[in-house]
C-alpha cells in the first residue's frame, strides 16, 4: 500500500501517537511517499522486522559511495570515517565482532559501579537548579546538562569540556535524527565529527600511557579471543555513545517528567515509593520514549501482506506506534507505572538493542527520583509544548516547570 503522510507536519510532530495510531489500523505496513520509505507500525511486525536479516542496518555505505562517485566525498570525509564504523550501522558478522568487544565496557557490573558518581552528579545538578520556588526550563537546566556530565565522567574528560561535547552532539544530531529542514546539516555534522574525533585521539593516547577507571580505558582493554578494537573503532564507539547517550537520555528525562506531572496518580505513587522509579522509567520508554523510529534498508525483496519492498528501499520501524499498539498493551494511551509485562521496544530489539540502555535507565531513574524528591510540589507551568521537528527522535524544545517548595 502506498499513501502520502507527513511525519514532520504540525499534527504528527505534536502528537505522533494519535497520528500513527490511525495509520496503524488502516495501513500497518505502507510506503510513505513523502519520506520515500516504508513504515512498519504494529508491535508484532516491528519486533519481527528488528530480527529480519533481510533488513540491513547499513544505511550509510550506499550514501557515501554515491558521494564518492559524485566527487563530493571530501565534504563529508570525517562523517564517513565515523559512521561506517558505528555498531548501529553494521550487520553480522561485523556487528557481532564489534558488539562483543564494546559490550565489555557496558557489562552490568561496570554500569552498577557508576551508580555512586552518577548520584553525586545528579545531586550537584539539583543543587544548581535552586530552591526559590520559581520556574525553570527543565530541559535547559537539568535534562540537557546531566547526560553530558555523565559522559564527560565516563570518558574522564574535565568539566571545562562539557560545552564542547554539547556542541559536538548538537551538530551531529542535525544530520542523524532527520532534521531535513536544516540546509547546513551536513556541514554542521562534518564539523562535529571532525573536532570530536581529534579530541578523542588525544584522550586515547593519554589512556594508553596512563590507564584510568573510565570507559576509554575499558575499550582499549577489551579483548575477545585475542581480538581488540583498533583506535578508529574506539573513537567511533565513543562518539556513538556521546551522540546517542546525550540526545536519548535528555528526551527520557524531559518526556518522563512531563508524563509524571501530567498524571497525579503516578506522581503520588512515586512520592510514596521512590523504589518504583525504575518501573516508571520503563513506562516512560513505552508511553513517550526518546525515539519514534529506527531506519533499516531492504537487502533483498520482501513481501509484506501483498506489498513488495524492493532491494535498496528504506524501511522505518515505528517504535512510537508499536509501543501504543492495543494488540500488545492494555490501555496503551494511558500512563501506568505499575504496568505488568512491559515489553516495549523503546530501546530497539534483538541484536541491535541499545548498547547504552542500562546507563540511560540508571540516569533516568536517579535523575527523576532526585528531582522529584527535592521538588515534591513541582508542576507544569504550561499546557503548550513545542517539539523538535525531526523524524526519529521525540524531543521537547523546552519544559517549563514550577518548582514549588523545596524539600531540602
C-alpha positions in Angstrom: 0.0 0.0 0.0 1.2 3.5 -0.8 0.0 6.7 0.9 1.1 10.2 1.5 1.7 11.1 5.1 3.9 13.7 6.6 5.7 12.8 9.9 7.0 16.4 10.0 3.6 18.0 9.9 2.5 20.1 12.9 -0.1 17.4 13.8 2.4 14.5 13.6 5.1 16.3 15.5 2.8 17.5 18.2 1.1 14.1 18.8 2.7 11.2 16.8 0.7 8.7 18.7 -2.7 9.8 17.5 -1.4 10.3 14.0 0.3 6.9 13.8 -2.5 5.2 15.6 -4.9 5.9 12.8 -2.4 4.6 10.2 -1.7 1.5 12.3 -5.3 0.4 12.0 -5.7 1.1 8.3 -2.2 0.8 6.8 0.1 -1.1 9.2 2.7 -1.5 6.5 2.8 1.1 3.8 5.0 3.2 1.6 5.2 6.8 2.7 5.6 8.9 -0.4 6.7 12.0 1.5 9.7 10.1 3.0 10.2 7.8 0.1 10.2 4.9 2.6 8.1 2.1 4.0 6.6 2.4 7.5 6.0 -0.6 9.8 3.6 0.3 12.6 2.3 -2.7 14.6 4.1 -4.2 17.6 4.5 -7.7 16.3 5.6 -6.5 12.8 8.2 -4.1 14.3 9.7 -6.8 16.6 9.8 -9.2 13.7 11.4 -6.6 11.5 14.1 -5.9 14.1 15.0 -9.6 13.8 14.7 -9.8 10.0 18.2 -10.2 8.4 16.8 -9.1 5.1 16.5 -5.6 6.6 20.0 -4.2 6.8 21.2 -1.8 9.4 23.8 -0.4 7.0 22.2 2.7 5.7 25.4 4.7 5.2 27.6 2.7 2.8 25.5 3.4 -0.3 25.2 7.1 0.6 28.9 7.6 0.9 29.5 5.5 -2.3 27.3 8.0 -4.1 29.2 10.9 -2.7 32.5 9.3 -3.8 31.2 8.8 -7.3 30.0 12.3 -7.5 33.4 13.6 -6.4 32.0 15.3 -3.2 33.4 12.9 -0.6 35.9 15.5 0.7 33.0 17.4 2.2 31.9 14.5 4.4 35.1 12.6 4.9 35.2 12.8 8.8 31.5 11.9 8.9 32.1 8.8 6.7 35.1 7.7 8.7 33.0 7.6 11.9 29.6 6.4 10.7 31.0 3.5 8.7 32.5 2.2 11.9 29.4 2.6 14.1 27.9 -0.6 15.5 24.4 0.6 14.8 25.2 0.7 11.0 26.8 -2.8 10.9 25.3 -6.2 10.0 26.7 -9.6 11.1 29.4 -10.8 11.2 31.0 -7.3 11.6 28.3 -6.3 14.0 28.8 -9.5 16.1 32.5 -8.7 16.5 32.1 -5.1 17.4 29.3 -5.8 19.8 31.2 -8.4 21.7 34.1 -6.1 22.2 32.1 -3.0 23.0 29.9 -4.9 25.5 32.9 -5.3 27.7 32.6 -1.6 28.7 28.9 -1.9 29.3 28.6 -5.1 31.3 26.1 -4.9 34.3 28.8 -4.8 37.0 30.5 -1.9 35.2 27.3 0.0 34.9 26.3 -0.6 38.5 29.7 0.8 39.6 28.6 4.1 38.1 25.7 4.5 40.5 27.6 6.3 43.1 29.2 9.0 41.0 26.1 9.5 38.8 24.1 10.1 42.0 26.7 12.7 43.0 26.4 14.4 39.6 22.6 14.4 39.9 22.7 15.9 43.4 25.1 18.5 42.2 22.8 19.5 39.4 19.7 19.6 41.6 21.6 22.0 43.9 22.3 24.2 40.9 18.7 24.4 40.0 18.0 26.2 43.2 15.1 26.1 45.6 13.5 29.5 45.5 10.1 28.1 44.3 10.4 29.8 40.9 10.1 28.5 37.4 12.7 26.8 35.3 13.1 25.2 31.9 13.7 21.6 32.9 15.3 20.8 29.5 17.9 23.5 29.8 18.6 23.3 33.5 18.5 19.5 34.0 17.7 17.2 31.2 20.2 18.6 28.8 23.3 19.0 31.1 23.0 15.8 33.0 23.9 13.3 30.2 26.8 15.5 29.1 28.2 15.5 32.7 27.8 11.7 32.9 29.5 11.2 29.5 32.4 13.5 30.5 32.9 11.5 33.6 32.7 8.2 31.6 35.4 9.5 29.3 37.5 11.0 32.1 37.1 14.4 30.5 37.5 17.6 32.6 34.3 19.7 33.3 35.7 22.6 31.2 35.0 20.5 28.0 31.3 20.0 28.8 30.3 22.8 26.4 32.4 21.3 23.7 30.7 17.9 24.0 27.3 19.5 24.0 28.1 21.4 20.8 29.5 18.4 19.0 26.5 16.3 19.9 24.1 19.0 18.7 25.9 19.3 15.4 25.9 15.6 14.8 22.2 15.1 15.6 21.1 17.6 12.9 22.1 15.0 10.3 21.3 11.7 12.1 17.8 12.4 13.5 16.3 13.7 10.3 16.4 17.5 10.7 15.8 17.8 7.0 14.7 21.4 7.2 18.3 22.5 8.2 20.2 23.1 4.9 23.6 23.2 6.6 23.1 19.9 8.5 25.9 18.1 6.5 28.4 20.8 7.2 27.5 21.0 10.9 27.7 17.2 11.3 31.1 17.2 9.5 32.5 19.8 11.9 31.2 17.9 14.9 32.6 14.6 13.8 36.0 16.0 12.9 36.5 18.1 16.1 35.3 15.4 18.5 37.4 12.7 16.7 40.6 14.8 17.0 39.8 15.4 20.7 39.3 11.6 21.3 42.6 10.7 19.7 44.3 12.8 22.3 42.3 11.2 25.1 43.1 7.7 23.9 46.9 8.5 23.7 46.7 9.7 27.3 44.9 6.5 28.4 47.3 4.2 26.7 50.1 5.9 28.6 48.2 6.2 31.9 45.2 3.9 32.2 42.3 5.1 34.3 39.0 3.8 35.6 36.9 5.1 32.7 35.2 3.9 29.6 38.0 4.8 27.2 40.4 2.6 29.1 37.9 -0.2 29.2 37.5 0.0 25.4 41.3 -0.1 25.0 41.5 -3.1 27.3 38.6 -5.0 25.6 39.6 -8.5 24.4 37.6 -11.2 22.6 39.7 -14.3 21.7 42.7 -12.2 21.1 40.8 -9.6 19.0 40.8 -5.9 20.0 39.2 -2.7 18.9 41.6 -0.5 16.8 41.9 3.1 17.5 39.4 4.3 14.9 36.8 1.8 16.2 37.3 3.1 19.8 36.9 6.7 18.5 33.7 5.7 16.6 32.2 3.9 19.7 32.9 6.9 22.0 31.3 9.3 19.5 28.3 7.0 19.2 27.9 7.0 23.0 28.0 10.8 23.1 25.6 11.2 20.3 23.1 8.5 21.4 23.5 9.0 25.1 23.1 12.7 25.1 20.0 13.0 23.0 18.1 10.0 24.1 18.7 10.5 27.8 17.8 14.1 27.6 14.5 13.1 26.0 13.9 10.3 28.5 14.3 12.8 31.4 12.2 15.6 29.9 9.4 13.4 28.4 9.4 11.4 31.7 9.0 14.4 34.0 6.2 15.7 31.7 4.3 12.4 31.9 4.7 12.1 35.7 3.5 15.7 36.3 0.5 15.2 33.9 -0.5 12.1 35.9 -1.0 13.0 39.6 -1.6 9.3 40.5 1.8 8.4 39.2 3.4 11.3 40.9 1.8 10.4 44.2 2.8 6.7 43.8 6.4 7.7 43.3 6.4 10.0 46.2 5.1 7.2 48.4 7.5 4.6 47.0 10.6 6.1 45.2 11.8 2.5 44.6 9.1 2.3 41.9 11.1 4.7 39.7 12.9 2.0 37.6 9.4 0.6 36.7 8.3 4.2 35.9 11.2 4.6 33.6 10.1 1.5 31.6 6.7 3.0 31.3 8.1 6.3 30.1 10.1 4.5 27.5 6.9 2.9 26.3 4.5 5.8 26.7 6.6 8.7 25.3 10.1 7.3 24.7 13.1 9.2 23.3 12.9 7.6 19.8 10.0 7.5 17.4 11.6 5.1 15.0 14.7 3.4 13.6 15.8 3.1 9.9 16.5 -0.1 8.1 17.2 -0.8 4.4 16.0 -3.8 2.4 18.9 -6.0 1.4 16.6 -8.1 -0.8 13.0 -8.1 -1.9 10.5 -8.6 1.0 6.7 -9.3 0.7 4.5 -7.9 3.4 0.9 -8.9 3.1 0.9 -8.5 -0.7 3.1 -5.4 -0.7 6.6 -5.8 -2.1 9.5 -3.9 -0.7 12.3 -3.7 -3.2 16.0 -4.1 -2.5 17.6 -0.8 -1.5 14.3 0.7 -0.3 14.3 2.3 3.2 12.1 1.0 6.0 11.2 2.9 9.1 10.3 0.8 12.2 8.0 3.0 14.2 8.6 2.3 17.9 6.3 5.1 18.8 3.4 3.2 17.1 4.4 -0.3 18.3 4.6 0.9 21.9 0.9 2.1 21.7 -0.4 -1.0 19.9 -3.6 -2.1 21.7 -2.9 -5.7 20.4 0.0 -5.8 22.8 -0.8 -3.3 25.6 -3.9 -2.8 27.7 -4.9 0.9 27.8 -2.0 1.8 25.5 -2.6 5.5 25.7 -2.6 5.6 29.5 0.4 6.1 31.7 0.7 3.2 34.2 3.9 2.9 36.1 2.8 -0.4 37.5 2.1 -1.9 34.1 2.8 -5.6 34.1 4.9 -7.3 31.4 6.0 -4.0 29.9 8.0 -5.4 27.0 8.3 -2.2 25.0 10.6 -1.6 22.1 11.8 1.8 23.2 15.5 0.7 23.1 15.0 -1.4 20.0 15.1 -5.2 19.9 17.3 -8.2 19.1 21.0 -7.8 18.2 20.7 -4.0 17.9 19.2 -3.4 21.3 20.7 -0.1 22.6 24.3 -0.6 23.8 23.9 2.1 26.5 20.4 1.2 27.6 21.3 0.3 31.2 23.2 3.6 31.6 20.3 5.6 30.3 17.9 3.7 32.6 20.2 4.4 35.6 20.5 8.1 34.7 16.7 8.4 34.1 15.8 6.7 37.4 18.4 8.6 39.5 17.7 11.9 37.9 13.9 11.9 38.1 13.9 10.5 41.6 16.3 13.2 42.9 14.4 16.0 41.2 11.0 14.9 42.5 12.4 14.3 46.0 13.9 17.9 46.1 10.8 19.5 44.5 7.8 17.4 45.5 5.4 20.2 44.6 6.8 20.6 41.1 4.1 21.2 38.4 3.9 22.0 34.8 3.9 25.7 34.1 2.2 25.4 30.7 0.0 23.0 28.7 1.5 24.0 25.4 4.6 22.1 24.3 6.9 22.6 21.3 8.8 19.6 19.9 11.8 19.4 17.6 10.7 18.9 14.0 12.6 15.7 13.3 11.7 12.3 12.0 13.4 9.9 14.5 13.5 11.5 18.0 10.8 12.7 20.3 12.4 15.8 21.7 10.9 18.7 23.7 12.5 22.1 22.9 11.7 23.2 26.5 9.7 22.2 29.5 8.6 25.0 31.8 8.2 23.7 35.4 7.2 25.4 38.6 9.4 24.2 41.3 7.1 24.8 44.3 8.6 24.5 47.7 11.9 22.6 48.0 12.0 19.6 50.4 15.7 20.2 51.0 
